[in-house]
Amino acid sequence: YYMSSAYDSTSQKVVIAYQDGGNSSYGTAVVGTVSGTSISFGTPAVFEAASTSITSVAYDSNAQKVVISYTDDGNSSNLTAVVGTVSGTNISFGTPVSTGQVSIDFSSAFDSSSNRVVIAYNHSGTGKAVVGTVSGTGISFGSPVVFDSNNSNNVSATYDVNSAKVAVFYRENSVTNYGTFALGTVDGSSISFDTPTAFTSTHNTAYSSTYDSAAQKIVVAYRNKNTSNYGTSIVVQPAFTTITRGQVASGGNAEINIKGAV
């Protein structure tokens, strides 16, 4: 259950993290090797010998490590992270570190300009983010920063190389239920955010975002509750200081430009 994955560009492997329901719900990860149109896997390795749930994997290309963030059910649902090192088809782990925050709704991204991992999350209804610094096989965290004091659900974080900002997408659940984003700039072990802005004017849930390095744009996929929960996607380009918005059709796409010029 609760699978997430990332590409380790140094080892040229895929790392998948998950809750192993066949082994006491322990947090587990496995390394995949792609060859042609097939994939093979090494031996799964436990990163948390206790019940875990939600996972999010980010690859730190500076430290050449995988960072797995997860909910540690064995520690009061604390949001925790562990550093993984891929060697061949195996992965080994350092000591898990808690952020000191409780969350079952979060997403992580690697900021390559600051060489930091950013975890955005919902903590008791408040949208927050924390910056992690990898050193060796360990990770340390700065202080949590609020990006939206309203109820912020379905968090998805992506690093936009073009604007050198972390884009956090989420549902602003207190008033509108609209798809909303906040752009964050990392400075050392802290992060500051621009004012959150809606990128849709409909009720959406279940966001997933990723950066397209060729097009230099972000693709956000989500469930559109205004169109019978159809899967919908939108292309986002953090490049201008004003917002223009296209119409998003069911199963279609549109392009918008969002605040975030540098």
C-alpha positions as CSV (number, residue, x, y, z in Angstrom):
1,Y,0.0,0.0,0.0
2,Y,0.9,3.7,-0.2
3,M,3.5,3.5,-2.9
4,S,5.7,6.3,-4.3
5,S,8.8,6.3,-6.4
6,A,11.7,8.4,-7.7
7,Y,14.5,8.1,-10.2
8,D,18.1,7.9,-8.9
9,S,20.0,9.4,-11.8
10,T,23.4,8.5,-10.4
11,S,22.7,4.7,-10.2
12,Q,20.2,4.9,-13.0
13,K,17.7,3.0,-10.9
14,V,14.1,3.5,-9.8
15,V,13.3,3.3,-6.1
16,I,9.8,2.4,-4.9
17,A,8.8,2.9,-1.3
18,Y,5.7,1.3,0.2
19,Q,3.9,-0.2,3.2
20,D,4.5,-3.9,3.1
21,G,1.1,-5.4,4.2
22,G,2.7,-8.9,4.1
23,N,5.3,-7.9,6.7
24,S,3.5,-6.1,9.6
25,S,3.0,-3.0,7.5
26,Y,6.7,-2.1,7.7
27,G,8.1,0.7,5.6
28,T,9.9,-1.0,2.8
29,A,11.7,0.0,-0.4
30,V,13.0,-1.8,-3.5
31,V,15.3,-0.9,-6.3
32,G,14.2,-1.4,-9.9
33,T,16.4,-1.7,-13.0
34,V,14.9,-0.8,-16.4
35,S,16.1,-2.8,-19.4
36,G,14.4,-2.1,-22.7
37,T,10.7,-2.4,-22.0
38,S,11.0,-4.5,-18.8
39,I,12.0,-3.9,-15.2
40,S,13.6,-6.2,-12.6
41,F,13.9,-5.7,-8.9
42,G,16.4,-6.3,-6.2
43,T,15.6,-7.5,-2.7
44,P,13.2,-5.3,-0.7
45,A,14.7,-3.6,2.3
46,V,12.9,-2.3,5.4
47,F,13.5,1.3,6.3
48,E,11.1,1.4,9.3
49,A,10.5,-1.7,11.4
50,A,7.1,-0.4,12.5
51,S,3.8,0.3,10.8
52,T,4.0,3.1,8.2
53,S,1.5,4.5,5.8
54,I,1.9,7.4,3.4
55,T,5.2,7.7,1.6
56,S,6.9,10.2,-0.7
57,V,10.3,9.7,-2.4
58,A,12.7,12.5,-3.6
59,Y,16.1,12.1,-5.1
60,D,18.8,14.4,-3.8
61,S,21.2,14.7,-6.8
62,N,23.7,16.7,-4.8
63,A,24.2,14.1,-2.0
64,Q,23.3,11.3,-4.5
65,K,20.9,9.9,-1.9
66,V,17.2,9.0,-1.9
67,V,15.1,10.6,0.8
68,I,11.9,8.7,1.8
69,S,9.4,10.7,3.8
70,Y,6.6,8.7,5.5
71,T,4.0,8.6,8.2
72,D,5.4,6.6,11.1
73,D,2.3,5.0,12.6
74,G,4.5,3.4,15.3
75,N,5.4,6.9,16.5
76,S,2.0,8.7,16.7
77,S,1.8,9.3,12.9
78,N,4.9,11.6,13.0
79,L,6.1,12.8,9.6
80,T,9.5,11.2,9.4
81,A,12.3,10.9,6.8
82,V,15.1,8.5,6.1
83,V,18.1,8.7,3.7
84,G,18.7,5.7,1.4
85,T,21.8,4.8,-0.5
86,V,21.5,2.7,-3.7
87,S,24.3,0.2,-4.5
88,G,23.7,-2.1,-7.4
89,T,20.2,-3.5,-7.0
90,N,20.2,-3.0,-3.2
91,I,19.4,0.0,-1.0
92,S,20.6,0.7,2.6
93,F,19.3,3.3,5.1
94,G,20.5,5.7,7.7
95,T,18.7,6.5,10.9
96,P,15.1,7.8,10.5
97,V,14.5,11.4,11.7
98,S,11.2,12.8,12.8
99,T,10.1,16.3,11.7
100,G,8.2,16.6,15.0
101,Q,5.0,17.1,13.0
102,V,2.0,14.8,12.5
103,S,0.7,14.4,9.0
104,I,-0.9,11.8,6.7
105,D,-1.0,14.2,3.7
106,F,2.3,15.4,2.3
107,S,4.7,15.5,-0.7
108,S,8.4,16.0,-1.1
109,A,10.6,17.6,-3.8
110,F,14.3,18.3,-4.2
111,D,15.4,21.9,-4.7
112,S,18.5,21.7,-6.9
113,S,19.4,25.4,-6.5
114,S,19.7,25.2,-2.7
115,N,20.4,21.4,-2.6
116,R,17.7,20.9,-0.1
117,V,14.7,18.6,0.2
118,V,11.3,20.3,0.9
119,I,8.4,18.4,2.4
120,A,5.0,20.2,2.1
121,Y,2.3,18.8,4.3
122,N,-1.1,19.3,6.0
123,H,-0.7,19.5,9.8
124,S,-4.1,19.7,11.6
125,G,-5.6,21.5,8.6
126,T,-2.8,24.0,8.2
127,G,-0.5,23.9,5.1
128,K,3.1,23.8,6.2
129,A,6.5,23.0,4.7
130,V,9.9,22.1,6.2
131,V,13.4,22.1,4.7
132,G,15.6,19.1,5.0
133,T,19.4,19.0,4.6
134,V,21.1,15.7,3.8
135,S,24.5,15.0,5.2
136,G,26.0,11.6,4.8
137,T,23.3,9.1,5.6
138,G,21.4,11.5,7.8
139,I,19.0,14.4,7.4
140,S,18.2,17.4,9.6
141,F,15.3,19.8,9.4
142,G,14.7,23.5,9.8
143,S,11.6,25.0,11.5
144,P,8.2,24.4,9.9
145,V,6.8,27.3,7.8
146,V,3.1,28.0,7.0
147,F,2.2,28.4,3.4
148,D,-1.6,28.6,4.0
149,S,-3.3,28.9,7.3
150,N,-6.5,27.6,5.8
151,N,-7.4,23.9,5.6
152,S,-5.0,22.6,2.9
153,N,-5.5,19.1,1.6
154,N,-4.2,16.8,-1.1
155,V,-0.7,18.3,-1.1
156,S,1.7,17.8,-4.1
157,A,5.1,19.5,-4.3
158,T,7.3,20.0,-7.4
159,Y,10.5,21.9,-7.9
160,D,10.5,24.3,-10.9
161,V,14.0,24.6,-12.3
162,N,13.2,27.5,-14.5
163,S,12.0,29.8,-11.6
164,A,14.1,28.1,-8.9
165,K,11.0,27.7,-6.7
166,V,9.2,24.9,-5.1
167,A,5.5,24.8,-6.3
168,V,3.1,23.4,-3.8
169,F,-0.3,22.4,-5.2
170,Y,-3.3,21.7,-2.9
171,R,-7.0,22.0,-2.3
172,E,-7.9,25.1,-0.3
173,N,-10.6,23.3,1.7
174,S,-11.8,26.1,4.0
175,V,-13.7,28.3,1.6
176,T,-13.6,27.4,-2.1
177,N,-12.3,23.9,-2.5
178,Y,-10.4,25.4,-5.5
179,G,-7.1,24.1,-6.7
180,T,-4.5,26.4,-5.2
181,F,-0.7,26.8,-5.4
182,A,2.0,28.5,-3.3
183,L,5.5,29.2,-4.6
184,G,8.3,28.8,-2.1
185,T,11.9,30.0,-2.1
186,V,14.4,28.1,-0.1
187,D,17.0,30.0,1.9
188,G,19.3,27.8,3.9
189,S,17.2,25.6,6.2
190,S,14.1,27.8,5.8
191,I,11.6,28.6,3.1
192,S,9.4,31.6,2.4
193,F,6.2,31.6,0.3
194,D,4.4,34.0,-2.0
195,T,0.7,34.6,-1.4
196,P,-1.3,31.5,-2.4
197,T,-3.4,31.7,-5.6
198,A,-6.1,29.6,-7.1
199,F,-5.1,27.9,-10.4
200,T,-8.6,26.6,-11.1
201,S,-12.1,27.8,-10.3
202,T,-13.6,24.4,-9.7
203,H,-13.8,21.9,-6.8
204,N,-10.8,19.5,-7.3
205,T,-9.1,16.8,-5.3
206,A,-6.2,14.3,-5.5
207,Y,-3.4,16.4,-7.0
208,S,-0.2,15.0,-8.5
209,S,2.4,17.2,-10.1
210,T,5.7,16.8,-11.9
211,Y,8.2,19.0,-13.8
212,D,8.8,18.5,-17.5
213,S,12.5,19.6,-18.0
214,A,12.2,19.7,-21.8
215,A,9.2,22.0,-21.9
216,Q,10.2,23.7,-18.6
217,K,6.7,23.5,-17.4
218,I,4.8,21.6,-14.6
219,V,1.9,19.2,-15.3
220,V,-0.7,18.9,-12.6
221,A,-3.2,16.0,-12.7
222,Y,-6.3,15.9,-10.5
223,R,-9.8,14.7,-10.0
224,N,-12.4,17.3,-11.1
225,K,-15.4,17.0,-9.0
226,N,-17.4,19.4,-11.2
227,T,-17.2,17.0,-14.1
228,S,-18.2,13.7,-12.6
229,N,-14.7,13.3,-11.0
230,Y,-13.0,13.0,-14.5
231,G,-9.3,12.8,-14.5
232,T,-8.0,16.3,-15.6
233,S,-4.7,17.9,-16.2
234,I,-3.4,21.4,-16.5
235,V,0.0,22.7,-17.7
236,V,1.5,25.4,-15.4
237,Q,4.4,27.7,-16.2
238,P,6.0,29.7,-13.4
239,A,7.3,32.5,-15.7
240,F,5.2,35.7,-15.4
241,T,4.0,38.0,-12.6
242,T,0.3,37.9,-13.6
243,I,-2.1,35.0,-14.0
244,T,-3.8,34.0,-17.2
245,R,-6.0,31.0,-17.1
246,G,-7.3,28.7,-19.9
247,Q,-10.4,26.7,-19.7
248,V,-10.0,23.1,-18.5
249,A,-12.2,20.6,-20.1
250,S,-13.0,17.1,-18.8
251,G,-10.0,15.0,-19.5
252,G,-8.5,17.9,-21.4
253,N,-5.8,20.4,-20.6
254,A,-5.0,24.1,-20.6
255,E,-2.0,26.3,-19.9
256,I,-1.7,29.0,-17.4
257,N,1.1,31.3,-16.3
258,I,1.5,31.9,-12.6
259,K,3.3,34.3,-10.4
260,G,6.9,33.5,-9.8
261,A,9.2,35.5,-12.0
262,V,12.9,35.8,-11.0
